[in-house]
Amino acid sequence: MSNTPTPHISCAPGDFARTVLMPGDPLRSKYIAEHYLKNAVLVNNVRGIQGYTGEYKDKKVSVMASGMGNPSIGIYSYELFNFYGVENIIRIGSAGMMQPNLKLRSIVAAMSVYSNSEYGLQFGFKGNLGPCASWKLLKAAVETGEKMGVTMNVGPVYSSDCFYDASEPLGKLRDLGVLCVEMESFALYLNAVRAGKNALSLLTISDNPFTGEGLDAEARQNTFTNMMEIALEIA
């Protein structure tokens, strides 16, 4: 019996490109399709998680939202890697800064991911996991950013299961050199390595959890163009 369509993706194999850009927000997916892709076709809209396939500089490229959190991106990235023949997923998301050298709109490339998530326990290892990005995608993103004149901040990020976290771990992680906090990269990187595929998270700083400084929802949706263009160039 075919694994497609799935309960979450209502299209056939071949509808997705080998590389999928994956923002959290469905409206950011729509923005990228409308502003960057030629002949973009809506291939998935189950639960409003919009997925499009089109062309960027003569390359077939897809973009589909992941929703929020490790469980959500865990579902979509698993199905794309294992059922739809996707080889590369590039998360393009927002994050909260944790280091003083970062500022709003800085771009972080997540080399490795720390997490409080138990997502990795399913793989049978009871120690601490620190999954890493695909070196191929990470190297390409850094080189592309440098050509564009964009400073790329490369290092570990923290992927939290809690947006409102009473344990307040960010100060401790900041002292350990973690660059920023987000909520999806841990599951994405684990799914990629388990499937023998490639993943990279490119993150634009949208706020400062320590001061409350931040960008509004519309800015996060529509203005992170440097990150989007780096991802499209390496797709």
C-alpha positions, -999 to +999 in steps of 0.1 A: +000+000+000+013+034-009+023+058+019+010+088-001-010+108+003-005+110+041-029+123+067-010+156+066+001+160+029-024+156+001-003+152-030+016+126-049+053+118-051+069+141-077+049+171-066+077+182-043+112+192-055+143+175-041+148+206-019+121+221+003+124+254+021+104+252+054+093+282+073+071+278+103+045+302+092+022+292+062+019+329+053+057+330+049+055+300+026+029+319+005+051+350+005+081+331-009+060+314-035+045+346-047+076+368-046+104+343-057+090+313-075+079+312-111+049+291-120+043+283-084+016+257-078-002+250-044+005+213-039-007+210-003-031+229+019-041+202+045-048+220+078-037+253+061-001+242+059+006+256+026+031+239+003+041+252-032+064+240-059+078+263-086+110+274-102+138+296-090+165+304-115+155+274-135+157+251-105+126+232-092+121+243-056+094+237-031+084+256+000+061+243+027+053+254+063+062+233+093+039+248+119+053+254+154+074+231+176+094+199+173+063+176+171+049+196+141+081+198+120+088+162+131+057+150+112+062+171+080+099+165+077+095+128+083+069+125+056+088+146+031+121+127+036+106+092+038+075+093+015+081+121-010+117+117-020+129+150-006+166+151-001+172+185+015+151+206+039+162+241+047+144+256+077+140+293+074+127+305+107+128+332+134+147+330+167+154+349+199+190+362+203+211+349+232+245+365+225+253+402+228+270+404+194+237+395+177+210+421+168+175+421+152+177+407+117+210+389+122+212+356+105+223+324+123+232+291+107+226+263+132+256+241+132+243+220+160+212+219+183+207+216+220+172+208+233+150+199+262+128+178+239+124+141+243+119+136+205+152+118+203+143+091+227+124+072+200+157+063+184+168+042+214+197+062+228+192+074+263+221+098+265+222+134+253+218+141+216+233+171+198+224+167+161+243+187+135+235+203+102+244+189+069+279+201+062+272+204+025+243+228+031+260+247+059+291+253+038+270+264+008+250+288+030+280+304+046+297+309+012+266+323-004+260+347+025+296+359+022+291+366-015+259+385-007+277+406+019+257+391+047+273+382+080+266+346+089+267+337+126+275+300+128+272+279+160+249+260+183+212+269+188+187+259+214+155+242+203+129+244+231+097+226+236+084+255+257+078+290+245+069+301+280+095+282+301+092+285+339+126+270+344+143+300+326+172+281+310+183+308+286+209+325+308+226+292+315+227+283+278+239+318+269+269+312+291+276+280+272+279+299+239+244+291+225+235+317+199+197+318+199+165+300+208+139+285+185+115+255+185+120+232+155+156+224+145+161+195+169+135+172+153+144+183+118+181+175+122+173+141+138+149+131+111+174+141+084+203+120+098+180+090+105+167+091+069+202+097+054+191+131+041+203+167+045+190+195+068+200+231+077+183+257+098+188+293+088+174+316+114+167+354+115+168+371+149+133+384+155+135+393+192+155+395+224+140+373+252+161+391+278+149+427+270+116+422+252+128+439+221+113+424+190+098+426+155+060+423+149+043+394+131+041+411+098+078+419+098+087+383+106+064+371+078+075+394+050+109+410+056+134+382+063+146+384+026+183+378+031+176+345+048+151+335+021+174+344-008+204+325+007+182+294+011+169+297-025+204+301-039+216+269-023+184+249-030 
